[in-house]
Amino acid sequence: MGTPTTKTPAFLLFPWGLFSIAMVLILNLTLNDSWFNKNWSWIALVLIIPAAILENFKVGYSTMRIMFMKVVYSLLSFLLAGMAFGSAITGYHIETFQKIAGVKTITLPWYVILALGVLLLIQVAQLFSMLKAVKREFMQMDPDQ
């Protein structure tokens, strides 16, 4: 008989960090500025805490599929956040230095930048935890140890 195969739980494969970053950016772009300014802490709390907890569950599962998907989703998270930061900096440059009015750009208030920074730090911490798990797994397979 072969080794039993277990199916990876779906919540381990879902990109919680990338989802939270996308939701923060989508809510920032679509909601009214005055409403979002008053309720940003609750929105960030609802998006950051579950992302941190659910991403932390992935560290205990050291299958190569989960680790590979985690790396891909982290890279996409950094790409999405980098594009948002780049667009915000471009909009600031156009308004401040080129003095062109009427150009639609992304504006990132300080609380959105803070939420994105915290989510990206969570991604970095999870990547280092994954690397540690991979090292531990490879050390167990080393016959010299």
Helices and strands as residue ranges (DSSP letters): H 10-13, H 16-30, H 33-60, H 64-93, I 94-98, H 110-141
